[in-house]
């Protein structure tokens, strides 16, 4: 396992380059970029077909910088400068424990003040350079694909919040023991929580900008599947605990390497398991028994399902149909992987079930119902014409 990007690069090229980047975080960033890229392509395609149209917004041009603008710029860059200056002057400490440093109160006040003042001044000068004698309102034409950056930011913020909320709901005992630590920790994220909350915020923003909800859902579907697959690659590389149950059975597939059938996750980022002999450093443990590498399976399955969705996107012309198919695929894949995956289980009427199994079942049923309703509604509309 390679909890940090530095460890991965060292194994690949033999050079130790100390970087404050965790491999899981790096892959999550790539996942959001992948989703943003595919969303942009689909929005542009739908614009070309006339399914999406530009909107007009009025913006105030030529006004001087407001106090709130200057204050916001100063606060944001004060925090960045406060942390960045300390990190630059204490780089070894920063690299050794990046997460704890970010969440700590460590920083240099002078660095924050300089950065905040500079940002506020730059904002002021920029506004002054474009100031008009009399500020005026102008109409700006905005194409849907130009909003992809905003969609991505909304999905990232909402996704992280949702993932933390759903994880803590799934692990209430841990949350009650240390509420602040559970909320502030970088670990402990539930995918479905991120999908639900992040998706809801994106749909709200899309509606606010006049983009038809079903068209936006269809445009997002392939990228959501691809992003999940890329994110799971990060789970596998880092060994973040999303692995499966113990697998002591011999490998029945001659074409499959043993580590893809059963794996001990040495040097996992959570540092759980038994000590690795002669290992030095922060991540020197591995699982005592080999387990199913479920993140690997989900990564492969999701990327394959992405190719299917990408191939179907031009042939499914009923708005909402592609997203409904995505819901069925997503729920089906996750429901069955839960059978060999370690997860917190609820006890309901004598049965054990996980949060992901409940949600994935609802996704499959909801997707099937939506497919039937959309098809029947489409037929009824065609019959009227």
C-alpha positions in Angstrom: 0.0 0.0 0.0 1.0 3.6 -0.6 -0.7 5.9 1.9 1.1 8.9 0.5 2.1 10.0 -3.0 5.7 10.1 -2.0 5.7 6.4 -1.1 4.2 5.5 -4.5 6.7 7.6 -6.4 9.6 6.2 -4.4 8.5 2.6 -5.3 8.0 3.6 -9.0 11.1 5.7 -9.7 13.3 5.0 -6.7 13.5 8.6 -5.6 12.2 9.9 -2.3 10.3 13.2 -2.9 8.6 14.4 0.3 5.2 15.6 -0.7 2.3 16.5 1.6 -0.2 14.6 -0.6 -2.0 11.5 0.5 -2.7 9.0 -2.3 -6.4 8.7 -1.4 -6.9 12.5 -1.5 -5.0 12.7 -4.8 -7.3 10.1 -6.4 -10.4 11.8 -5.0 -9.3 15.0 -6.7 -8.8 13.1 -10.0 -12.3 11.6 -9.5 -13.9 15.0 -9.3 -11.9 16.2 -12.3 -13.0 13.1 -14.3 -16.6 13.7 -13.4 -16.3 17.4 -14.3 -14.7 16.6 -17.7 -17.4 14.1 -18.7 -20.2 16.5 -17.5 -18.7 19.3 -19.6 -18.7 17.1 -22.6 -22.3 16.0 -22.1 -23.5 19.5 -21.5 -21.8 20.7 -24.6 -23.4 17.9 -26.6 -26.8 18.6 -25.3 -26.4 22.3 -26.1 -25.5 21.4 -29.6 -28.7 19.3 -29.9 -30.8 22.2 -28.6 -31.7 20.3 -25.4 -30.1 22.9 -23.2 -30.1 26.7 -23.8 -28.1 29.6 -22.5 -29.4 31.8 -19.8 -29.0 35.5 -19.2 -27.9 37.1 -16.0 -27.6 40.7 -15.0 -24.3 41.7 -13.5 -23.2 45.0 -12.0 -20.1 46.4 -13.9 -17.9 49.2 -12.9 -18.7 49.4 -9.2 -15.9 49.9 -6.6 -14.9 47.1 -4.3 -17.4 46.7 -1.5 -16.3 46.3 2.2 -17.7 42.7 2.2 -15.6 41.8 -0.9 -12.4 43.2 0.7 -13.1 41.6 4.0 -13.9 38.2 2.5 -10.7 38.2 0.4 -8.7 39.2 3.5 -10.1 36.5 5.7 -9.7 33.7 3.1 -6.1 34.6 2.3 -5.2 35.3 5.9 -6.1 31.6 6.7 -4.1 30.4 3.7 -1.1 32.5 4.5 -1.3 31.6 8.2 -1.0 27.9 7.4 1.1 28.1 4.2 3.9 30.2 5.8 4.2 27.7 8.7 4.2 24.8 6.4 6.9 26.3 4.2 9.2 27.0 7.1 8.5 23.6 8.8 8.2 21.4 5.7 9.4 18.2 7.3 6.8 18.5 10.1 4.1 19.4 7.6 4.9 16.3 5.3 5.1 13.9 8.3 1.6 14.6 9.5 -0.3 16.7 7.0 -3.8 16.0 8.2 -3.1 16.9 11.9 -1.3 20.0 10.8 -4.2 21.3 8.7 -6.7 20.7 11.6 -4.4 22.2 14.2 -4.1 25.8 15.3 -0.4 25.9 14.1 0.5 28.8 11.8 2.4 32.1 11.5 0.4 35.2 12.3 2.7 37.5 10.2 2.3 35.2 7.2 -1.5 35.4 7.5 -1.5 39.2 7.9 0.7 39.7 4.8 -1.4 37.3 2.6 -4.7 38.8 3.8 -3.6 42.4 3.3 -2.1 41.6 -0.2 -5.3 39.8 -1.3 -7.5 42.7 -0.1 -5.3 45.2 -1.9 -5.2 43.2 -5.2 -9.0 43.0 -5.1 -9.3 46.7 -4.5 -6.9 47.6 -7.3 -8.6 45.2 -9.7 -12.0 46.9 -9.0 -10.5 50.4 -9.3 -9.0 49.5 -12.7 -12.4 48.5 -14.1 -14.4 51.2 -12.3 -16.8 53.3 -14.3 -18.0 56.8 -13.6 -21.5 55.4 -13.3 -21.8 51.6 -12.6 -24.2 49.9 -14.9 -26.1 46.6 -15.1 -25.2 44.4 -18.1 -26.6 41.1 -19.4 -24.2 38.2 -19.5 -25.0 35.1 -21.6 -24.1 31.8 -19.7 -24.0 28.4 -21.4 -24.7 25.4 -19.1 -21.2 23.9 -19.6 -19.7 27.1 -18.3 -21.1 26.3 -14.9 -19.2 23.0 -14.5 -16.7 24.5 -12.2 -19.4 25.7 -9.9 -21.2 22.3 -10.1 -17.9 20.5 -9.2 -17.3 22.8 -6.2 -20.8 22.3 -4.9 -20.6 18.6 -5.4 -17.2 18.4 -3.5 -18.4 20.5 -0.5 -21.8 18.9 -0.3 -20.3 15.4 -0.9 -17.8 15.7 1.9 -20.4 17.0 4.3 -22.9 14.3 3.3 -20.2 11.5 3.5 -19.3 12.6 7.0 -22.9 12.8 8.2 -23.9 9.4 6.9 -20.7 7.8 8.3 -21.4 9.1 11.7 -25.0 8.0 11.5 -23.7 4.5 10.6 -21.2 4.6 13.6 -23.1 6.4 16.3 -21.0 4.8 19.1 -17.8 6.3 17.8 -19.4 9.6 17.2 -20.8 9.8 20.8 -17.4 9.0 22.2 -15.6 11.8 20.3 -18.1 14.1 18.4 -15.6 16.8 17.5 -12.9 14.3 16.5 -15.4 12.4 14.3 -16.6 15.5 12.5 -13.1 17.0 12.0 -11.3 13.7 11.0 -10.3 13.3 7.4 -11.1 9.6 7.6 -14.6 8.0 7.7 -16.5 8.8 4.6 -19.7 7.1 3.3 -20.1 7.2 -0.5 -23.9 7.2 -0.5 -24.0 10.1 1.9 -21.8 12.1 -0.5 -23.9 11.1 -3.5 -27.2 12.1 -1.9 -26.2 15.4 -0.3 -23.8 16.5 -3.1 -26.3 15.5 -5.7 -29.1 17.4 -4.0 -27.0 20.6 -3.9 -26.0 20.3 -7.6 -29.6 19.8 -8.6 -30.7 22.8 -6.5 -28.0 24.9 -8.1 -28.9 23.6 -11.6 -32.6 24.5 -11.1 -31.5 28.0 -9.9 -29.6 28.4 -13.2 -32.5 27.2 -15.3 -31.1 23.9 -16.3 -33.8 21.1 -16.7 -33.3 18.6 -13.8 -33.6 15.4 -15.9 -31.2 16.7 -18.6 -28.7 17.6 -15.8 -29.1 14.1 -14.2 -28.5 12.4 -17.5 -25.4 14.5 -18.2 -24.0 13.7 -14.8 -24.7 9.9 -14.7 -21.6 8.6 -16.6 -19.2 10.9 -14.7 -20.7 9.8 -11.4 -19.9 6.2 -12.2 -16.4 7.0 -13.4 -15.7 9.2 -10.4 -16.7 6.3 -8.0 -14.4 3.9 -9.8 -11.4 6.4 -9.7 -12.1 7.0 -6.0 -12.1 3.3 -5.2 -8.7 3.1 -6.8 -7.6 5.6 -4.2 -9.1 3.3 -1.5 -7.2 0.3 -2.8 -3.9 2.2 -3.1 -4.1 3.7 0.4 -5.6 0.7 2.1 -8.1 2.9 3.9 -10.3 0.2 5.5 -12.9 -0.3 2.8 -11.7 -3.9 2.3 -13.7 -7.1 2.4 -14.1 -10.0 4.8 -11.5 -12.6 5.5 -10.8 -14.8 2.4 -8.9 -17.9 3.2 -10.0 -19.9 0.1 -7.3 -20.7 -2.4 -7.3 -18.6 -5.6 -9.5 -20.5 -8.1 -8.6 -18.3 -11.1 -5.2 -19.0 -12.7 -5.3 -15.7 -14.6 -5.8 -13.7 -11.4 -2.8 -12.7 -9.2 -3.1 -13.8 -5.6 -3.3 -10.2 -4.3 -6.4 -9.6 -6.4 -8.1 -12.5 -4.7 -6.9 -12.2 -1.1 -4.8 -9.4 0.3 -3.3 -8.4 3.6 -3.0 -4.7 2.9 0.5 -4.1 4.2 1.4 -0.5 5.0 -2.3 0.5 5.1 -3.0 4.1 5.8 -5.1 3.3 8.9 -2.0 1.5 10.4 -4.2 -1.5 11.6 -3.2 -5.1 12.0 0.0 -6.8 13.0 3.5 -5.3 12.8 5.5 -5.9 9.6 8.9 -7.4 10.4 11.9 -5.0 9.9 9.6 -2.2 8.8 10.3 1.4 9.9 8.2 4.4 9.4 4.6 5.5 10.1 2.8 2.7 8.2 4.2 -0.6 9.3 1.2 -2.9 9.8 -0.8 -5.4 7.8 -3.9 -7.4 8.3 -3.3 -10.7 10.1 -5.5 -12.5 7.6 -6.0 -11.9 3.9 -9.3 -10.3 2.9 -11.2 -9.7 -0.3 -9.8 -6.5 -2.0 -13.3 -5.1 -2.5 -12.1 -1.6 -3.5 -10.3 -3.2 -6.5 -13.5 -5.0 -7.5 -15.6 -1.9 -7.2 -13.1 0.1 -9.2 -13.1 -2.4 -12.1 -16.9 -2.8 -12.0 -17.5 1.0 -11.9 -15.2 1.8 -14.8 -16.7 -1.0 -16.9 -20.2 0.3 -16.1 -19.1 3.8 -17.0 -18.1 2.6 -20.5 -21.6 1.0 -20.8 -23.3 4.3 -19.7 -21.1 6.3 -22.0 -22.0 4.1 -24.9 -25.8 4.3 -24.1 -26.0 8.0 -23.7 -26.8 8.9 -27.3 -29.4 6.2 -27.8 -31.5 6.9 -24.7 -33.4 10.0 -25.7 -36.0 10.0 -23.0 -34.9 12.7 -20.4 -34.1 11.0 -17.1 -33.7 7.5 -18.6 -29.9 7.3 -18.5 -29.8 8.5 -14.9 -32.4 5.9 -14.0 -30.2 3.2 -15.6 -27.3 4.5 -13.6 -29.3 4.2 -10.3 -30.0 0.5 -11.1 -26.4 -0.2 -12.0 -25.0 1.6 -9.0 -27.3 0.0 -6.6 -26.9 -3.5 -8.0 -23.1 -3.3 -7.9 -23.0 -1.9 -4.3 -25.6 -4.3 -3.0 -23.7 -7.4 -4.0 -20.2 -6.1 -3.0 -21.6 -5.6 0.5 -21.9 -9.4 0.8 -18.1 -9.7 1.0 -17.3 -6.3 2.5 -16.6 -5.2 6.1 -19.2 -2.7 7.2 -21.4 -1.8 10.2 -24.5 -3.8 10.3 -28.0 -2.9 11.6 -30.1 -5.6 13.2 -33.7 -5.4 11.9 -36.3 -8.0 12.7 -33.6 -10.7 13.3 -31.8 -9.8 10.0 -28.4 -8.1 9.6 -28.3 -5.4 7.0 -25.9 -2.5 6.2 -26.7 1.1 5.5 -25.4 0.7 2.0 -27.6 -2.4 1.4 -30.7 -0.4 2.3 -29.8 2.6 0.1 -28.6 0.4 -2.8 -31.9 -1.5 -2.7 -33.9 1.7 -2.8 -31.7 2.9 -5.7 -32.4 -0.2 -7.7 -36.2 -0.1 -7.0 -36.3 3.6 -7.6 -34.4 3.3 -10.9 -36.7 0.5 -12.1 -39.8 2.5 -11.2 -38.4 5.6 -12.9 -37.6 3.6 -16.1 -41.1 2.2 -16.3 -42.7 5.5 -15.6 -40.5 7.5 -18.1 -41.2 4.9 -20.8 -44.9 4.8 -20.3 -45.1 8.6 -20.1 -43.1 9.0 -23.3 -45.4 6.6 -25.1 -48.5 8.5 -23.9 -47.0 11.8 -25.0 -46.2 10.3 -28.5 -49.7 8.8 -28.8 -51.3 12.3 -28.2 -49.3 13.6 -31.1 
